[in-house]
Amino acid sequence: MGDAKTIAFFPEACYGPALNSVGVAQACEKRGHKPVFLTDPGMSGVYEKYGFEEHPVNMSEPLPPEEMARYWTGFINGHIPNFNKTPYEQIDNYVKECWANIVNTPIWAQKELPALLKSIQPDLICVDNVICFPATKQYGVPWVRIISCSENEITDPDIPPHLSGCGENDHEGFRAFEQKFNEAIGPIHGRFNDFLVECGEAPYPLGQFFEPSPYLNLLLYPEPVKFKRRNPLDPKRFRYLEGCLREEQHYEIPRFEEHGDAPLIYHSFGSLGCGDVDLLNRFIQALGKLPYRVLMNVGNDRDAYQDLPPNVKIDSWFPQPSVIAQADAVIHHGGNNTFTECLYYGTPAIITPYVWDGHDNATRVQETGHGLKMHRSYWTDEELAENLETVLSDPAILARTAATAEFMQRFDGPSRAAGLLDDLLHGRL
């Protein structure tokens, strides 16, 4: 323990990056290090639940928790109509508004983060975010970038642009998306570059908001779904974790009043997508007519669902890795945690994306043969039933998911990450 180091984890203020960092932190703790978390106040308590020290840093105007919750509920509910649009069509609304909010986070954090780092005195900083926080680069210790989203967050001319949902061979789509994205994001990007210059950092090219770490970059994407790059990533600086699952409590599957021995379907739209109560109710009614057992994550709106079918059970939260390990198929929004957890356990998926890298992962799950892509709301009961039958019985999908699970389970992503961080701390990288 005399060689214990303090590792500061700084994930984005949403559950995907947060829980991936928890998995790595758990593995670092087993090596005798002290992981601590820098967190937006809105995520306070998430890391303490796993036994980690938290240090809040404001990344937006400080508001009482009730007002902050109302703001984000209003933000998401206001964009529900945009969730049905294509990734290209979302650039001028959801994507642009998201980036405007994201750019505010390092500007606000810069008011507190330098002093906070000085008080914590980390030996290493791990940032899982889509935007640069200058204080993490300037503190004076090595910093690591973790890429929880799709690996196309690290760009290449031959792979789809991040957030585009393009197929890997749709080069015309690449160009159209990039052009529209850069046009829409230009003023926001210019504001961010002005901030970087004020902090003594070099501005980024249009469309770029973060850079790879010169020390180490950790990507969650596993080998079976990786893109073929024109410019291969330097294997010394870019390491793939082949997934990164946190340790979570075991979940006992409840008894169902009907179809007690039928295939188990897990449905989750993530913390943001759960706000679309009408759509989730539609899924409940459609799945209630099918010969399956269904577990559905409905987030904070559990009281909005009444008269559930006897084969459907809901909850505000599930220990997801444990549930997916026992499920026969998963219907989800395409968040990278759920995407890689399904791959790790060999569970075929139907991805119904609505925003961000869900579009990329939905396209990728279908073009690599690990499941199907389906529009989040433009479906019929018959289409849903046919797609579930396909992912539950198609020999090619089942063989591909089984092979990928066997590959990924040979690796322990969190332990691999902790080993690389330990090597960096001790000068072995």
Summary of the structure (lengths in Angstrom):
residues: 429
radius of gyration: 21.1
end to end distance: 21.5
largest distance: 63.3
contacts: 1434
relative contact order: 0.13
helix: 46%
strand: 13%
